[in-house]
Amino acid sequence: MRISYLFLLTIILWPNYIQPQEYRSFKIHTIAFYNLENLFDFEDDPFTFDNDRTPEGKDHWTEEIYWKKVRNMATVISEIGKEVTGQPPSIIGVCEIENRRVLEDLLNADPLRETEYGLVHFDSPDRRGIDVALLYKKSAFVPSQYKAMELLLFDDQDRTKRIFTRDQLLVSGYLEGELIHIIVNHWPSRSGGEARSQGKRIKAARLNKQLIDSLWSIDPYAKIINMGDFNDDPVNTSIKRTLKTTTKKDSLQLKKLYNPMESMYRKGLGTLGYADGWNLFDQIMLSSELLKKDYSSYRFYTAGIYNAQILIAREGRYKGYPFRSFTASGFTGGYSDHFPVYVYLIKETQASVNNTN
C-alpha cells in the first residue's frame, strides 16, 4: 500500500564508531514540465493557422488519431515521478497545446481522470494557436493569482510588423499552504537558424527576468519555479547571461536562480535530438529560497529527465531520440519529440528517530 506523498530517506551516521540509524520522513511532490508536441484538436479554427491538423489537412489529423495522441500524453504525464511518489505530478506545466478543449480532454483521459486536476490557461496570440498552460492537483495546489504576460516582438526588417508568439504564464498559489510562484514558458523557436533567431529569445529572457524580479521586489525570499521549453540550452546567452542562472546550489545568493539542468547538459544529456546531437531546451529553474537546507518547508530535492524506454524511438531516422508522434510519413503512434523534465520538492514531516539497536 502506498502512502500519499510520503517517502523515507535513511541516513547512516558513524560517530565514535557507533552505528545509529537516523530515519527522516518527508512529504514529496513532483513538479514537471512537458512539451506535448502539437496537441491539436481535429477541427479547423478559422482564426489560427491550424489547417494541417484537420482530417482534410496535410497531416490527415483525424478524430481517431487525436484521441490516440491524447491518451498517449495522459499516459506519460501519469508516470512522471511515480516511481518515487506513487502518483502523477502535483503540478505540471505544458506547452504546444491548441486550446482549453484539448486540455480538458487530456485530463479526462483514463490515466488522469481520477486524479482531479485543475488547469490555468489563456489563449495566446501565437499565429499557430499554440499555448502554454499549468495543470495542478486540486488536492495539493490552490491557485490564488494568475496572468499571461505578452511578449512583444517585431520583424527586424519592418518594425511595424509584429511577430505573434506565446505568452509567459505566471501562476501564484499555495502548495499545501506554502506560497509558490510558477512561470511557464515557451520561447521563440530557432526557425531561420540559432544565431538569426537568438535576439527573440533574449527578449523573451528579459521579459522572464522582469517577471521574476517583480516577484522578488515584493518578497526577496519568494519561492519561484521557472519552467518551460526555452528553445535554448542551459549554457546559451539567454539563460546564462540574461537570467544569470547558476549551478552552485551550496553557495546560492539571495535572489538568484539555480538551474539543475545545466550539469545534466554538460554531461551530454538532453530532452530532444537534432542533427546527431542532444539539446536540453526543457528546463526547470528554482529560486534560492527553494535551495535552503531547512526542510521545515518545501525545498528542492533533485531533478531529472523522464526518458522511459517507451518514449525512445527504436528504429528509423530518429532511433535513440524521443519517440515523436508525427513525422513526414504521418502519425507514428508515438508521444512527443521532447522528453519531460521534473523536480522533486520535499518537506520533513516529523523529527528524526534514532535507532541504535
KEMITOR-822965 format. One record per residue: x, z, y of N, C-alpha, C in turn. Coordinates in steps of 0.001 Angstrom, whole numbers, plus 500000, padded with zeros to 6 digits. Atoms other than C-alpha are relative to their C-alpha. Layout:
REM residues N
n.X:n.Z:n.Y:ca.X:ca.Z:ca.Y:c.X:c.Z:c.Y
X:Z:Y:X:Z:Y:X:Z:Y
...
This chain:
REM residues 357
n.X:n.Z:n.Y:ca.X:ca.Z:ca.Y:c.X:c.Z:c.Y
500851:500000:498795:500000:500000:500000:500878:500000:501244
499214:500059:498766:501377:499035:503427:499405:500914:501056
500444:499166:498887:501209:501399:506395:500162:499192:501272
499991:500852:498816:500334:499603:509616:501108:500391:500963
498976:499894:498971:503293:499109:511972:501113:500991:499677
499005:498983:500279:505489:501652:510157:501087:499479:499077
498928:500233:500945:508866:501328:508536:501000:501135:500148
499035:498914:499983:511804:503621:507791:501402:499455:500170
498575:500235:499915:515405:503489:508892:500697:501201:499392
499276:498903:500622:517720:505548:506750:501435:499967:500476
498639:499886:499492:520982:506721:508311:500713:501089:499205
499239:499012:500763:523575:508477:506150:501138:500511:500872
498995:499362:499160:525741:510922:508094:501045:500694:499127
498922:499433:500816:529099:512307:506932:500785:501086:500738
499222:498950:499312:530045:515412:508994:500582:500977:498981
499320:499003:500848:532608:517674:507267:499798:499719:498506
500114:500435:501392:532240:515676:504044:498699:500431:499328
501323:499710:500536:528660:516867:503615:499176:498719:500128
500726:501252:500021:526144:514129:502869:498498:500192:500247
501432:499902:499711:522830:514927:504577:499432:498605:500271
500654:501253:499692:520376:512044:504788:498970:500222:501101
500905:499883:498862:518514:511556:508044:498988:498864:499959
501058:500997:500057:515174:509766:507818:499272:499965:501345
500684:500155:498728:513669:508381:511001:498882:498990:499830
501179:500844:500164:510199:506878:511132:499653:499341:501332
500270:500755:498785:509301:504154:513625:498726:499168:499858
501000:501054:499899:506347:502082:514700:500737:498713:500359
499333:501278:499735:507223:498400:514867:498979:498919:500298
500825:501151:499657:505711:495313:516470:500870:498747:500013
499354:501305:499879:506701:491673:516065:499469:499298:501239
500333:500807:498828:506757:489703:519320:500647:498640:499765
499495:501301:500430:507141:485969:518718:499665:498895:500996
500307:501211:499245:507158:482505:520250:500081:498812:499056
500036:501161:500889:506266:479182:518603:499530:498769:500768
500407:501310:499499:506188:475581:519814:499195:499327:498890
500901:500488:501047:503200:474162:517894:500004:498479:499846
499813:501451:500113:504303:470515:518274:498689:499228:500133
501156:500854:499682:501388:468797:519949:498764:500321:499174
501261:499637:500650:498425:470722:518612:498857:499519:500896
501086:500633:499256:495769:468388:519998:498745:499969:499139
501222:500274:500754:492130:468133:519019:499898:498487:499794
500118:501419:500358:490833:464736:517851:499053:499244:500923
500913:500646:499061:488601:463954:520840:500745:499579:501265
499347:500516:498797:489568:461938:523894:499582:500808:501221
500245:499344:498719:489893:463876:527137:500262:498971:501090
499821:501065:499009:489322:461389:529969:500925:500371:501155
499178:499552:498873:491404:463489:532376:501473:500179:499637
498602:499861:500411:494642:463564:530335:500418:498798:499155
499477:501094:500813:496908:461124:528500:500108:500456:498537
500017:499545:501394:495841:462175:525003:499474:498929:499048
500623:501065:500789:494652:458797:523732:500637:499816:498624
499327:500176:501288:497277:458658:520968:499447:500951:498949
500474:498991:500949:495855:461817:519395:498471:499946:499871
501406:500213:500303:492433:460399:518578:499931:499132:498748
500099:500822:501217:491125:458667:515431:500335:498526:500236
499743:501405:499701:491381:455267:517157:501361:499787:500659
498730:500104:499296:494713:456027:518831:501159:499644:499097
498791:500405:500711:498260:455148:517829:500318:500922:498824
499662:499032:501047:498631:458340:515772:498914:500149:498934
501120:499903:500953:495281:457916:513952:499695:501479:499693
500157:498547:500085:494635:461603:514624:498542:500323:499663
501366:499804:500473:491534:462210:512523:499637:501476:499952
500463:498617:500128:489435:465337:512160:500639:500677:498789
499380:499434:501204:490846:465856:508660:501450:500415:500249
498601:499683:499683:494440:465709:509899:500068:501194:500950
500024:498892:499035:493603:468011:512797:499844:501339:499299
500239:498716:500650:492253:470757:510539:501147:500386:499075
498815:499706:500802:495255:470457:508208:501106:500569:500894
498996:499526:499042:497558:470890:511213:499666:501425:500466
500419:498666:499561:495547:473913:512432:500307:501041:498921
499749:499050:501088:495750:475609:509022:501494:500231:499791
498546:499854:500137:499475:474923:508810:500563:500930:501071
499516:499161:498913:500089:476502:512211:499577:501461:499799
500498:498646:500237:497935:479515:511349:500780:500676:498883
499233:499446:501122:499827:479991:508072:501361:500486:500461
498672:499599:499513:503202:480065:509813:499897:501249:500868
500144:498851:499102:502045:482462:512525:499729:501273:499212
500364:498813:500789:500593:484819:509912:501198:500601:499274
498852:499537:500781:504013:485108:508228:501176:500482:500849
498851:499630:499155:506322:485695:511219:500122:501522:500069
499747:498553:499964:507829:489184:510901:499333:500782:498898
500822:499308:500997:505593:490004:507948:500825:500726:498945
499178:499364:501030:508442:490854:505577:500410:501416:500402
499670:498651:499518:509165:493915:507740:498746:500790:500333
501169:499260:499524:505811:494845:509285:498819:499951:499039
501150:500189:500878:503462:493587:506573:498816:499367:500681
501109:500553:499220:501355:491966:509288:500476:498851:500880
499634:501043:499036:501281:488942:511620:500476:500621:501314
499495:499472:498728:502836:489285:515099:498910:500699:500814
500928:499335:499087:501224:491660:517557:499768:499157:501243
500073:500877:498830:501967:489215:520391:500771:498737:499680
499264:501252:500191:502895:485544:520202:499672:499022:501116
500159:501064:499018:503456:483005:522932:500062:498661:499294
500005:501337:500600:502732:479369:522094:500045:498946:501102
500038:501134:499076:503246:476002:523742:499660:498733:499235
500450:501287:500526:502269:472362:523188:498639:500116:499320
501398:499956:500443:498604:473181:522764:499159:499290:501068
500741:500840:499060:495982:470929:524327:499010:500768:500853
501078:499344:499260:493235:473340:525338:499590:501291:499293
500480:498736:500573:491375:476550:524618:499340:499775:498642
500698:500278:501258:489376:474915:521840:500961:500049:498819
499080:500005:501140:492462:474365:519637:500509:501409:499705
499597:498605:500201:493493:477995:520178:498926:500775:499240
501089:499305:500688:490086:479245:519104:499901:499552:498550
499998:500492:501383:490183:477009:516023:501163:500612:499219
498820:499402:500635:493671:478320:515255:499736:501444:499595
500222:498575:500269:492619:481967:515487:498856:500238:499027
501095:499883:500964:489538:481319:513352:500348:499407:498637
499565:500540:501291:491532:479645:510568:500263:501154:499026
499952:498959:501036:491722:481548:507271:501158:500992:500122
498904:499020:499993:495230:483075:507597:499955:500997:501159
499997:499142:498807:494427:484603:511013:498642:500609:500329
501355:499628:499585:490660:485114:511110:499785:501512:500041
500264:498575:500097:490668:488763:510067:500905:500851:500891
499068:499241:499158:493479:489743:512440:499393:500375:501339
500678:499752:498726:491202:489650:515515:500961:499910:501183
499154:500297:498845:493411:488037:518110:499147:499699:501229
500505:500477:498728:492589:487619:521760:500959:498962:500542
499109:501013:499441:494079:484923:523969:499895:499959:501511
499954:500263:498559:495133:484215:527540:500488:498571:500168
499677:501423:499871:495157:480547:528537:499448:499463:501310
500459:500771:498845:494938:478378:531635:500300:498529:499733
499687:501429:500044:494662:474595:531761:501081:499702:501031
498901:500318:499089:497914:473350:533254:499810:498601:500582
500112:501347:499421:498364:470258:535458:500790:498939:499243
499207:500951:500769:500576:468615:532804:499164:498753:499685
500743:501251:500132:499573:464934:532564:499560:499750:498552
500389:500162:501398:499523:465014:528745:498966:501038:499583
500989:498973:500307:497312:468077:528877:500514:501142:499167
499488:498903:500829:499662:470414:527024:500247:501248:500846
499970:498718:499298:499624:474078:527979:500840:501025:499228
499463:498811:500661:501179:477456:527178:498866:501016:499899
501021:498963:500158:499195:480487:526044:500629:501227:499362
499576:498769:500660:499533:484052:524830:498896:500468:499065
500911:499453:500998:497877:485350:521657:500403:501444:499742
499672:498590:500171:497638:489076:521025:498972:500681:499103
500899:499187:500803:496185:491535:518545:499242:500952:500918
500806:499141:499150:493314:493296:520246:500219:501477:499700
499777:498601:500392:494147:496479:518324:501316:500544:500528
498667:499554:499588:497692:496590:519726:500268:499815:501482
499639:500360:498633:497809:494965:523161:498739:499773:500821
501148:500149:499101:495404:495131:526111:500480:499382:501310
499601:500611:498727:495994:492616:528949:499301:500672:501177
500590:499425:498794:495434:494033:532418:499982:499011:501154
499935:501027:498956:496511:491163:534690:500689:498765:499434
499329:501219:500430:497466:487542:534161:499795:498915:501043
500087:501104:499047:498164:484474:536236:500913:498869:499548
499184:501177:500278:499544:480959:535914:500719:499593:501282
499186:500369:498842:502388:480030:538260:500380:498522:499900
499769:501437:499992:502608:476353:539188:501452:499684:500322
498659:500495:499719:505961:474608:539029:499873:498679:500749
500118:501197:499165:506135:472079:541872:501269:499159:499881
498894:500936:500152:508368:469110:541031:499615:498673:500639
500255:501292:499377:508737:465805:542869:501042:498989:499557
499115:501083:500430:510272:462473:541986:501213:499909:500928
498771:500068:499194:513896:462124:543136:500011:498801:500935
499995:501223:499191:513261:458623:544476:498866:499962:501018
501166:499984:499112:509895:459300:546074:499495:501439:500115
500282:498579:499844:509474:462832:547412:498516:500287:500200
501443:499787:499874:505743:462279:547942:499308:499946:498642
500571:500165:501334:505211:461669:544221:500272:501255:499167
499842:498769:500760:504581:464856:542299:500126:499716:498506
499876:500034:501459:505668:465326:538681:499230:501197:499458
500855:498919:500496:502994:467357:536906:500528:500530:498669
499435:499381:501193:504279:469804:534317:499310:501322:499725
500664:498765:500430:503429:473088:532616:500184:501148:500987
499903:498755:499246:502684:476344:534419:500869:500999:499240
499402:498839:500660:504534:479577:533683:498955:501111:500000
501081:499035:500174:502128:482180:532339:500553:501418:499990
499623:498589:499943:502592:485830:533311:498815:500849:499561
501021:499084:500505:500603:488402:531334:500567:501411:500016
499636:498583:499997:500891:492117:532088:498940:500761:499221
500961:499255:500791:499301:494581:529711:500652:501163:499295
499558:498747:500616:499615:497660:527554:500126:499854:498491
499719:499978:501427:501257:497685:524143:499914:501452:499547
500271:498614:500401:499769:500853:522670:500263:500970:501160
499921:499135:498834:499610:502329:526157:501217:499813:500874
498778:500208:499212:503010:501099:527410:499932:498655:500716
500100:501209:499191:503081:498569:530246:501153:499051:499690
499021:501039:500290:504871:495351:529284:499546:498715:500691
500269:501270:499335:505118:492070:531185:500596:498867:499157
499563:501105:500843:505344:488820:529228:499837:498699:500772
500041:501312:499347:506199:485403:530666:500186:498938:498914
499941:501082:500986:505506:482310:528547:500349:498702:500728
499448:501175:499336:507459:479182:529459:499986:498771:499093
499684:501271:500644:507674:475517:528525:500571:499111:501085
499342:500673:498891:510222:473990:530865:500043:498486:499793
499974:501459:500097:510542:470251:531636:500970:499507:498926
499232:500539:501124:511902:468136:528807:501288:499332:500473
498766:500730:499717:515199:466270:528579:499771:498488:500011
500314:501423:499924:513435:462930:528844:500822:499334:501096
499117:500668:499054:515793:460485:530533:501435:500466:499905
498653:499481:500189:518833:462469:529387:500152:501411:500526
499805:498591:499618:520075:466050:529667:500454:500138:501448
499446:499865:498648:522102:465562:532847:498988:499570:501066
500940:500524:499006:519478:463488:534641:498812:500926:500217
501179:499131:499913:516710:465988:533896:500344:501459:500294
499559:498613:499846:518778:469142:534429:499404:500672:501230
500499:499424:498751:517596:469669:538004:498587:500536:499870
501376:499527:500195:513978:470034:536858:499988:501363:499321
499962:498706:500707:514882:472871:534503:500622:501090:500866
499451:499009:499074:516973:474582:537150:498909:500466:500962
501125:499606:499141:513903:474529:539414:499016:500891:499238
500848:499139:500832:511869:475974:536538:500621:501380:499864
499299:498720:500119:514510:478671:536149:499883:500808:501289
500135:499295:498719:514288:479521:539851:498617:500629:500137
501347:499436:499993:510520:479974:539586:499925:501193:499050
499972:498932:500991:511052:482080:536474:500705:501244:500547
499238:498883:499416:513640:484219:538287:499194:500681:501104
500845:499417:498963:511251:484717:541205:498927:500902:499393
501007:499195:500685:508579:485966:538813:500594:501319:499518
499341:498802:500545:510983:488379:537157:500407:500944:501127
499571:499172:498869:512406:489610:540472:498811:500667:500681
501187:499402:499371:508886:490189:541813:499529:501219:499202
500362:498854:500843:508185:492494:538862:500989:501139:500209
498978:498972:499782:511479:494324:539373:499912:500616:501401
500124:499446:498646:510780:494720:543103:498948:501112:500032
501026:498957:500109:507710:496778:542151:500508:501165:499159
499490:498978:500911:509428:498633:539314:501303:499506:499377
498718:500461:500544:513161:498196:538605:500166:500310:498512
499943:499656:501420:512529:499724:535162:498934:499258:499185
501068:500744:500679:509832:497201:534237:500496:499431:498671
499710:500605:501302:509754:496112:530611:499486:498557:500032
500333:501411:499863:509836:492314:530712:500495:499240:498774
499631:500890:501093:509834:489821:527851:499784:498573:500489
500023:501374:499499:510677:486258:528890:500208:499062:498815
499941:500811:501222:509926:483737:526140:499595:498564:500272
500469:501364:499857:509455:480042:525675:500907:498960:499377
499181:501165:500290:510740:476588:524915:500587:499583:501338
499364:500216:498708:513241:476257:527732:500615:498609:500113
499375:501318:500031:514477:472776:526724:501450:500030:500461
498574:499794:499777:517941:474170:527378:500475:501040:499011
499405:499010:500893:520287:476140:525172:500391:501256:500779
499679:498743:499313:521272:479760:525935:501230:499943:500888
498768:500079:499208:524599:478626:527434:499888:499023:501164
500146:500985:498923:523201:475996:529817:499816:500664:501362
500007:499493:498626:523240:476386:533607:498698:500719:500357
501292:499409:499624:519511:477121:533963:499842:501414:499459
500123:498688:500638:519785:480095:531603:501104:500943:500458
498867:499116:499723:523272:481487:532216:500217:500259:501486
499680:499836:498585:523676:480887:535941:498782:500345:500856
501184:499741:499172:520160:480855:537328:499318:501298:499587
500610:498747:500473:518603:483568:535151:501019:501121:499844
498908:499024:500121:522001:485285:534800:499837:500894:498761
500165:499252:501249:521437:486296:531179:501352:500493:499488
498783:499430:500572:523958:488366:529234:499788:500314:498530
500043:499587:501408:524802:489248:525639:500537:501414:499819
499384:498669:500076:526327:492657:526473:498925:501080:500079
501137:499080:499973:523460:494884:525453:500420:501459:500127
499572:498597:499944:525523:498092:525222:500372:500448:501404
499653:499649:498617:526514:497958:528906:499113:499242:500987
500918:500792:499183:523465:496211:530334:499599:500769:501252
500338:499378:498729:522925:496984:534006:498504:499871:500276
501402:500037:499602:519571:497646:535599:499660:498631:500595
500512:501274:499510:517506:494544:536417:500848:498816:499531
499306:501113:500637:519375:492262:534021:499231:499560:498764
500655:500557:501176:518186:490013:531189:500989:499868:498853
499211:500137:501225:519582:490285:527677:499426:498855:499178
500443:501144:500791:519440:487106:525590:500620:500072:498603
499441:499890:501350:519887:487799:521848:500220:498643:499343
499863:501320:500612:519625:484067:521119:501351:499353:500298
498721:500630:499680:522969:483266:522763:501012:500182:498869
499045:499777:501090:525013:484865:519985:499622:499178:498769
500435:500853:501106:522899:483001:517408:500452:498559:500228
499613:501374:499666:523557:479717:519182:501501:499795:499812
498543:500120:500125:527304:480359:519293:500450:500020:498532
499709:500019:501437:527187:480847:515520:499515:498717:499329
500452:501271:500535:525678:477394:515101:498556:499967:499559
501411:499961:500380:522060:478455:514588:499151:499285:501045
500870:500703:499070:519164:476580:516145:498552:500049:499574
501435:500055:500292:515418:476073:516300:499485:498570:499897
500371:501399:500155:515348:472274:516439:501261:499166:499853
498846:500851:500234:517655:469497:515314:499881:498687:500728
499982:501278:499292:518688:466428:517237:501393:499401:499905
498736:500746:500035:521424:463798:516729:501069:500747:499204
499068:499324:500917:523052:465635:513827:500545:501310:500558
499586:498705:499465:523238:468902:515735:498797:500886:500239
501059:499018:499767:521252:472029:516476:499917:500379:501466
500268:499385:498702:519680:473181:519706:499208:501276:499783
500775:498761:500059:518241:476622:520381:499233:500130:501313
500809:500014:498778:515678:475857:523067:498996:501157:500028
501021:498958:500102:513246:478522:521823:500682:501359:500057
499268:498762:499754:514338:481888:523158:499060:501118:500444
500700:498814:499500:513137:485419:523838:501046:500885:500659
499079:499168:499225:514922:487420:526551:499301:501300:500370
500581:498683:499742:514432:491081:527371:500697:500678:501167
499431:499263:498876:514917:493229:530460:500747:501232:499512
499101:498898:500375:517436:496069:530452:499254:501239:499521
500743:498807:500395:514750:498755:530092:499657:499981:498511
500328:500104:501425:513953:497465:526591:501212:500169:499099
498773:499868:500780:517574:497929:525511:500532:501418:499929
499548:498618:500020:517850:501680:526017:499971:500570:498585
499890:499405:501334:518763:503858:523028:498950:501072:499742
501045:498993:500148:515923:506306:523654:498757:499344:499424
501114:500659:500670:513257:505281:521154:498702:500801:500108
501266:499301:499765:510594:507591:522546:498937:499051:500543
500930:501063:499650:509023:504388:523896:500524:498711:499371
499626:501216:500708:509173:500807:522654:501276:499380:500564
498714:500597:499665:512673:499293:522629:500300:498846:499049
499549:501113:500817:514346:496180:521274:500751:500515:498772
499288:499657:501240:515497:496447:517656:500886:498849:499542
499217:501163:500407:516590:492975:516547:499201:498735:500265
500632:501299:499755:515833:489271:516947:500308:499065:498845
499754:500942:501077:515583:486341:514576:499320:498662:500215
500638:501315:500081:514632:482749:513861:499252:499961:498680
500770:500069:501239:511832:482330:511345:500123:498583:499429
499726:501319:500585:513088:479442:509186:499819:500039:498487
500330:499958:501425:511397:479960:505824:500132:498600:499389
499749:501268:500685:512003:477254:503215:498880:498983:500194
501099:500955:499837:508537:475741:503650:500055:499282:501342
499912:500594:498664:509418:474981:507275:501171:499036:500135
498813:500851:499960:512521:472939:506371:499727:498702:499238
500194:501296:500645:512338:469208:505597:500985:499846:498842
499170:500104:501200:513664:468496:502102:500571:498612:499771
499529:501364:500212:514222:464766:502391:499790:499189:501262
500212:500926:498896:514337:461800:504725:500933:500213:501172
499170:499998:498788:515756:461377:508190:500235:501402:500546
499906:498664:499408:515096:464992:509167:500317:501081:498962
499659:499048:501059:516342:466634:505961:500869:501136:500565
499264:498827:499524:517543:470178:506687:499544:500514:501351
500519:499618:498697:515775:470267:510051:498552:500514:499832
501401:499569:500112:512314:471712:510825:499103:498882:499457
500920:500941:500640:509588:470024:508752:498890:499679:500985
500931:500358:498935:507778:468342:511623:498699:499449:499433
501310:500432:500480:504127:467454:511363:499751:498514:500210
500273:501393:499673:504421:463944:512738:501304:499245:500210
498878:500911:499785:506930:461080:512573:499433:498625:500340
500450:501367:499710:506795:457348:513305:499079:499468:498903
500836:500440:501126:505143:456946:509893:498627:500658:499993
501280:499312:499943:502286:459275:510825:500100:501457:499623
500062:498585:500343:501200:462741:509769:500732:500260:498681
499157:499709:501163:503630:464288:507272:499445:501105:499110
500444:498804:500700:501670:467352:506209:500863:501205:500334
499076:498936:499637:504412:469442:507839:499458:500923:501076
500365:498900:499113:504416:472087:510524:500336:499693:501461
499587:500210:498618:506420:471712:513734:501453:499550:500007
498593:500389:499864:509688:470206:514948:500843:501136:500580
499285:498804:499560:510655:473713:516119:499762:501130:498992
500210:498744:500703:511222:476958:514229:499500:501042:501005
500375:498883:499116:509526:480070:515678:501174:500981:500155
499039:498913:499787:511605:482915:517111:499226:501298:500199
500699:498719:499891:510812:486613:517212:500974:501123:500326
499265:498740:499854:511980:490086:518190:499121:501104:499441
500712:498792:500390:511026:493491:516842:500168:501039:501103
499955:498826:499130:510132:496343:519201:499647:501213:499153
500244:498800:500802:510308:499838:517716:499899:501243:500882
500201:498729:499300:509316:503346:518741:499972:501110:498955
499932:498911:500967:510151:506595:516961:498691:500788:499995
501293:499347:500128:507079:508389:515633:500088:501484:499713
499879:498579:500314:508445:511760:514570:501458:500402:500050
498630:499487:499966:511514:513989:514700:500690:499694:498686
499226:500245:501196:514302:513311:512236:499872:501167:499032
500072:498991:501034:514130:515162:508958:501276:499947:499174
498756:499956:500751:517407:516233:507360:499754:500474:498584
500097:499636:501392:517690:516395:503615:501407:500130:499442
498624:499766:500442:520912:517964:502365:500085:500277:498515
499970:499770:501457:519963:518228:498685:500979:499045:499322
